[in-house]
Amino acid sequence: MKILLVTFLLIIGLQAKDEFVKSNTCKACHPTIYSEFYESSHRKSSIYEDPIHKAVWDLHPKKEQNSYTCAKCHTPTDLSLLKNLKEKKEAMPKKEYVQTHEAISCVYCHSIKSIDEHKKVNNNLLSDKEKVFFSANKEKRKENEKSYDNLTSLFGMMKQKTGSPYHKIDYTNDNFYNGKMCMGCHSHLQNNNDFDLCRVDMKGAKDEETNCISCHMPKVKGTATTIKITKKHRFHGFATASKNQDLLAKYVKIKFKQKAKHFEIAIKNEASHNLFLQPLRLAQLRVNVLRGDKIIKLDTKSFMRVIGKDGKPTMPWLANSEVKNNMIKANERRVINFDFELRKSDKVEAIFGYYRVNPKMLKKLKLENDERSKKFNILKKEFFYSK
């Protein structure tokens, strides 16, 4: 009786039309994926969960106009807010369940049918089919609106479950194989000056072997569902500069080369886009020479993209040009020379990491007391020995 009641409630939840199905509904069959999602930057993308986004929004001129225009990407699950924006009514995020628990929900992402490309920012086009969600499985790629089956063979001795008893699955959407389904929000954003605040090359969403999904949602241990046990599943914690960056460290290679009176550190960015895309980020290479019980700190090398106007840094909505850009580009190998003569017993420590917010912007954004914004995050550390 209890099982029937739970099933009934799940089905009722999946039939909601005026709002997206709550992500905790998915938890019943996808507990591992749900726990990853719950700690992800997608779930925490609203102003109530992301202090950096809130800090920028608090300074945005649209706030005084009561028009939260960031909603399309930061809180697309909040349908009432989007409706008010469309009707040009007061549209401000309220501290309610959708904003605090699933600003970008499971069902929203798995309903993205295609991407409508535009100059300033792309749009996600969603499926209007109820209880039909897109997913990727190369073995089932030709199956459209796959229903739940409980198959038996060998006189009932072998049993195999496929599909879901609560919704249908469409495995035919190419965008879920090449990563293009991410490009509605993550491709580019232009301000009113027609200036690119950020941009990712669309070529990164064409190759089915290497794309947004393969890098930021790699396959990890654990079953995708409790209905059919699998050894691996796509990671739904979303590896970014904000969360789970250890999964991205493999795309950064650090090499050392010793010369007669100096040495070189080379950083290779094997990603298909610039190493850090958000203009607030500041990447740094910190090099120490360990000589006996002494630590000799060499000059820190910084990498950044600073946007602004008239040669001075500004907030994103005012920017019309790049003030500085020495960020490591896609597939670039950057060589940094250190004018320091090593001894035979020296050990070189190379640390590559980043700040989520450039320390020079902390005061402007009133984030001086936010520990995550102030923290230097180590992406990779290598040790090398002199000859």
N, C-alpha and C positions, 0 to 999 in steps of 0.2 A: 504494500500500500504506500509506504514511504517513497519507494522508487518511482511509482506511478505519479505521485504528487510532485516530485522533483522534476520529472520529465514534463509534466503538464506546465509547470511554472517556466521551464526553459523555453518551451514552444511558444507560450504566451509572450515571453520576452522577445523572442525572435520575430514576432509579428508586429512589433511597434512601428508605426508609420510616421509619427510626428517627431521622432528622435531616433538616434542610432541605438542599436542594441548595446547595452552596457558591457564593457569588457569583462567584468567579473562573471558574466554568463558563460563566457568562453572557458573560464577557469575549470569548469566541471570536467571537460575532456582534454584540456591543454594546460595542466597545472604548471609545468616547467616553463613553457613559453609565457604564460601569464606572469609568473614571478619575475622573469627577465624583463618583460614589457613594463611591469609596475615600477621598476627602478630605472627605466630608460629616460633619455632626454625627450622622447616623443610624449610619454605620459606627463612629463614635467615641463612642457613647453609654454605654459601659460604664465602670466605675470605673477600668479600666486605661487608658482613652483620654481620659477627660474628668476633669481634675483638680478641677473645681468640684463635679461630682457625687460624686467620691470624698471630697472634703472634707466635704460634707454627710453622706454615708453614714458616715464615720468617727465622727461625733458622734451618729448615730441609735441609739436604744435597741434597735432590732431587731438591730443588729450583735452585741450581747452575747448575743442569743438565737439567733445563727447562722441568721437567717431574712431573706434578702435579698428583701424584699417589693416592691422597685422593679423586679423582673425582668420583670413583665408588659409594661411599656412600654420599659424601658431595655435589656433583653436577651431579647426574646421568641424569638429564634432558639435560645437555649440550652434545648433541650427537656428535658434531664436535670435541670437546675436547677428548671425549672417543675414537673416531675414530683415532685421532692422536696418542693417547697413545697405542692403539692396533697396529698401524703401526710403532711404535717406532720413531715417528717424534716429533718435538718440540710441547709440549702440556702444555701450560700455560693458566690459566683462564684470560679472558679478561672482562673488565668492560662493559658488554653488558646486554641486557634485561634478558636473562635467568639467568645469574649469580646474578643479583641484585633483581629479582622479583620472581623467582620460581626455585631455584636450585634443589629442590625436588618438583616436581609438582603434582597436583591432579591426572592427567592422568597417570603419572608414577606409583604412588602407587596403583592405581586401575587397573593397567595392570599386576601386579605381579601374575604370574600363579603358580609358585612353587619356592622352595628354593633348590639350588644345594649346598650341604654341603661339605666344604673343611677344611683342617687343620688350615690354617692361617686365612682365612676369607671366609665366605660364599658368594655365588652369587645369585642374583635375576634373575630368568628366566621369561621373559615377554611374554605375549600373542602376537601373530602376527595377531590377528583378528582385523580388522578396526572397530572402533565404537562399540566395545563390551567391557564393563568394569565390573570388579568383584565388588560385594558388598555382604552384609550379611543381611538377613531377614529370620528368622526361619520359618515364615508362608509361605514363597515362596521358601524354600530351594531346592525344586526339579525343579524349573524353570530355564531352560538354555536358554540364549539369548532371554530374555523376551523383547517383543516389546511393543510399546505404544498402549494402548487400552482406548477408551472412552466408557465405558459400560453404558447402560441404562436398567432400569427394571420398573415394575409397570406402563406400558403404557407411558414410557418416563419421569415419575415423579422423579425417583431416578437416579442420575448420579454418576458414579464413574470413576476416571481416574487412570490408572496404567501404570507403565513403563515411558519411556521418549520418546518424539518425535524426539530427536536428536541423541540418541544412544541406543544400546541394553544393557541389564543388565543380567549378569550371577550370579545367587544366589547359585550355586552348589559347589563353591570352599571352601573346608573345612578350608583352611588356613586363610580365612577371618572370621572364627568363633572361632578358637582356638588361633589366634594371631601369627601363624607361619609365616605369610607374613611379619612380622616385623624382622624376624631373619636373613634375608639376610645381613642386616647392623648392627643389634643390638645384635647378638649372641656373637661374640668374634672377637678379632683382635690380631694376633701374629706378632712380628717384625722378622727380619732376624736371630735373635738369638733363634728362636722358643720359645720365652717368651710371655706369655699372658699379653698384655697391659690391656685388659678388657675381661670379660667373664660373660655371663648370662646363667644360667642353662636352657637347652632346655625344661626341665620339665615345665617351666613356659608358654610354648606354646602348651600345650596338653589339658588342662582342658577348656572346652568351657564356663564355668561359671566364672572362675577367670584366667585371662591371661593378656598379654601386653595390649590388647585393652580395656578390662574391667576396668583396673586401669588407664591407661594413656589417654584413650578416653572414659570416662564415659558418660552415657546418661544425657543430660542436657535439660532444657526447650527450646522450640523453634522448628519450623518445619524444616525438612530436605530439603524440596523443596517447591517451590511455586505451583507446579503442583498438588500435593496431600498434603493437610495440615495435619501435625502430631503434637502431643503434645510435643514429645521429639526427639532428634537426638543425634548421637554420636559426642562428642566434638572434633573438628578438630583443636583446638589450641595446642593440645598435651601437657599434664601436665608433666613437667620435672623439674629438679633442676634449670633450667634456666628461665622457664616461667610457670605461672599458678600452682606454687607449692602448693597453698592452697588446690587444689583438691587431693594432695597426703598426706596432713597432717593427714588425718584420719587413715593412715596406721602406724602412729607413736603414741604409747601410753606412757604416763608418769605417774608413780605411786610414791607415797610418803609413807615412813614408818618411824615412830619416835621410837627411842630407848631411854634408860635412859640417856646416855651421848653423843649420836650421832644420826644421821638420815641417811636414805638411799633414793636415787632416782633411780628408775628403768625405763629403756627405753626399750620398746618392739618394735622390727621391724617386722611388720606383712606382709611385702612384701616377695615375693618368691625369691628375690635376695638381695645381700648386699645393705645396705642402700644407699651408694653412690658408683658408679662404676668408674667414671672418676678419674684417679690418681691425678689430680690437685685439687680436692675438699678437703676441710678441714671442718669437722663437729665439733661443740662444744656444750657442755652443760655448761651454765652459771647459777650459783645459787647465789641469793641474799637473805639475811635475813633482813626483814623489821621490825625494832624494834623502835617503836615510830616514831620520825622524822629522825631516822638514817637509812642508808642503809649500811649493812655489806656485802661486796663482798667476796665470798669464791673463792677458787682456781678453775679456769676454767679447765674443762676436755675436751681434744681434741681427735678426732677420725679420723684416716687417713690411707691411703694406699700409701706408698712411694716406688716407684720403682727406681732401680739404678744398679750400678755395683761396685764390690769390696767394698761393704758396704757403698757406698756414692751415694746420689741421682744424677740421670742423666736425660737427655732428653729421651723420649720413644724409639727412634731408637737405643740407646746405651744400654738400660737396659737388664739385664739377670737374675735379681733376685729381691726379695722384700727386701728393707732395713728395712721397718717397716710396720706392718699391724695390727692395732687394730680397724679397721672399724667394725661396728656392722653387724653381719652376717644375712643371711636370717632367719626369724622366731626366732631370738635370743632375749632373755631378758637379757639385761646387767644391773647389779646392781652396782651403784657407792656409796661408803660410804663417808660421810662427818663427820670428827671428830670435831663436833661442838655441844655443849649442848644448846638446845633451851629452851626458857622461855615460859610461858603460853601465853603471849600476842604477841608472834612472829608470823609473816607471812612469809612463804617461797615462793619465786618466782623462778620458774624453767624455763629457756629459752633454747630451743633447736633450733639450726640453723646451718648455714654453710656459707663458702666463696666459691664462684665459682672458685677462684684461691687462693691457699695457699699463704698467705702474704709473705712467704719467697721466692716465685717464681716471685713476681711482677717485681722486678728489672731485673731479668734474661730475662723475656719476654717483658720488656719495657712497662709494663701496669700500671706503677705508677700513671698515670693520667686518667686511665679508671675507672670511678665511679662504674660501675656495677661489675667490677672485684674486687674492693676494698671493696665493701659493704658486711656487715654481714647480711644475710637474715634470718629472724626469721621464722622457720617452724612451731613451736608450743610454746605456753607459757601457763603455769599452775600456779595457786596459791594454797598453802596448809597452813592450820592453825595448830599450835602446840597445844598440849593438856595441 
